[in-house]
Amino acid sequence: MGIQPPAASIQPPATLAAGNRGGDGFEVMRRNRWIRAQRP
């Protein structure tokens, strides 16, 4: 997973397990951050 924004860890596990509705935005942010980190 590598770099994780603090907001993702603050999220309660219940929301993550329930289908991650509000977390979807975080998933996109995490992906973009990860992709950006891979670029030189």
C-alpha positions, 0 to 999 in steps of 0.5 A: 500500500505504501503511502497512506493519507491520514484521513484513511486511517482515521476512518472507522472500520465499520464504514470500510466494511459496510461498502466504503461509500464515503471512502471511495473518494479516499481510494481515488486519492490514495491511488492518485498519490500512489501513481504520483509516487511511482513517477520519477 
